[in-house]
Amino acid sequence: MRDTRESRLLLVLLIAIAFALITVDIRGGQDSPVEGARHAAATVFGPVENGVASAVNPVGNAIGAVRDSGARHNRIAVLQKENTELKQRLGSDDRNRSRVRELDKMLAKAGAGQYGIKGAEVIAIGAAQGFSWTVTIDIGANDGITRDMTVLNGDGLVGRVTTVGPSTATVLLANDPDFTVGTRMESSDELGFATGQGDRPLSVQLLNGKAKIKKGDRLVTFGSSKDRPFVPGVPVGEVVQVDPSGGDLTRTVYVRPFVGFTKLDLVGVVVEAPRQDPRDTVLPPKSRPTPTPTVTVTVAPSPNANTEVNGEADTGNPDPNARPNANANPDPNANPDPNANGQADDQE
């Protein structure tokens, strides 16, 4: 059909008639004059609508399922997030309890040695700064930290401060090969110098080559002039190996440090030295080995045990009326030796 003036007028007329019928239908309600026509149209076109709906419904259901699955996915995501937060909360609670115990140990050490400390957290390790054994802590010059301060934790000597920034500081750990600290043996007071060896025990050169040292002996820091870089009395470690003296002027022992340098978290920087040397008071009490009980079993002889003597059973109870007889069962026909007179014959 070509687009002409007549066709346009016809289209406008049909639209006007459609609007008029719609208006009459709405105003008439159930008594609408077009109700019969609607019913007839429903009868004719109802099966067609059902067929079309049957064909379209799976698509609609799929769209609804996708929409619902999105809602379910969001719900699952919310639940997973809540579960993760719950696990993190539980994990953080365990971590917080562990850190509280670590802090208590450090405060106990500081109290025993009368050290004034400022707590810090390890925020970086030396791998990012080079090949030395160092860590970075989250306090610095703004917190009163300066170079050459002693650093400890709840186990003992951690190291010393080497570099200070406004809000951070670098600590050289005691197991670094460039680290050396003066030490004093517990009880014997033998002096020496401990040097780090990485992940191996510390090497300690004792000044006395004839010093009597054994495994299990413990060391503390000797202290430095004006308490820089080391304050006295901080636990260092325990002897695990002693080299033979060999007549040398010095003697080498190897010490396992008390501090685990691969799992540092909370540390304390000593900002105030003790008024007097705490000596060995900061060391924990030595653990005594638990004695192993020994059970001794004694087998008593049976009172009915008999000992056979000369083919007869000896009861072990001699006859009180028995009389000894030196010549038991003498031979009456035996002839005495005429020469036997109590002395041996002389032989020529």
C-alpha positions, 0 to 999 in steps of 0.5 A: 500500500502506497503512502498516499493522502487517502491511506493516511486519512484511513489510518487516522480514521481507524485509530479514532474508531479504536479509541472510541471503542475503547472508551465505550468498553471502559465506560460500559464495564460488563454491559459493554456493547463490545463484550460479545465481540471480546468473548468471540475474539477470546474463543478464537485467539485463546488457543493461539495465545496459549501456544505462544505462551507455552513457547515463551514461558520457558524463556521467561522461566529461564529469565526468572531463574537467572534473576532468582539465581542472581539473588541467591548468588548475592545471598550466598556471597553475603553468607560467605562474607559473614563466614569469612569475617567470623573466621577472621574474628576467631583467628584474630582473637587467638592472635590477640591472646598470643600477643597478650601472652607475649607482651606479658612476658616482655613486661615481666622481663623488663620488670625483672631487670628494671628496664624502661622500655617502649613497646614496638611492632615488627613491620618489615624484615631485612630481606627487603633491605639487603642480606643482613639480619635486620627488622624494621619497627614502627617507632622512631625519633618521634617516639624518643628512639635513638641509635644504639639502643638495646632491643629485647622481647619476652625471651631475651636479647633481640638486637640493637637500633642502627638506623632511626627515622621519624616514625620507624627504626631499623634493628640489627639482630643478634644473629647477624654476622656483624653483631657482637655483644659482650657476655657474662656467664651465669654464676661463673662470671666468665666474660666473652664476646658473642658474634652472630652466625645467621641461622647457626648458634652464636659463637662466643669467645671466652677470655679465659682459655681454661674456663670450665664451661659445660652444656646448659650454662647460660649467658647474659649481656655484660653491658656497655659504657654508659649502657650504649648499645647494650644494657647489662643482664639481658638473657642471651642464650644457652651453651650447646657446644664447647670446643676443647681449650687446646692451651689457647688463650681464649676458648670458643663455645657455641650458644643457642639464643633464647630469641627466635629471630624468624618469628619476631612480633612484639619487641621493646626498645630500652629507653631507660637503663637499670640503676644497677646491674641485674646480674642473673635475675632476669634469667628464668629459673632453671627447669629441673629434670623430672626424676625417673622412678626406679623399681627394685624387685628382690626375690626371697628364697622359698622357706621350703627349698631343700638342698640335696647333700650326698643323695639325701635331702638336706632340710637345713635343720640339723639334728640337735642330738647328732654327735660328730664321728670322725671315723664314720663306719670303721672297718673292724677287720682293718689292721693298724699300721704297726709303725703308725705311732702318730708320727711319719716314718723316717725314710732313708 
